[in-house]
Amino acid sequence: MSDPEPAEEQREPNTDHLDDVDDGCGCTEIWEHLSEEREANAD
């Protein structure tokens, strides 16, 4: 018998958008990275 799918609130969040961010960086670095990605995608 297989385990049932976890409830929506128990699933791990999708963090693919942070793959290019270094481990251990702070909020400012994450904010800058996301802003740069948004600008690049807007073009």
Secondary structure, DSSP 8 states (H G I E B T S, - for coil): -------GGGS----GGGTTS-TT--HHHHHHHHHHHHHHHH-
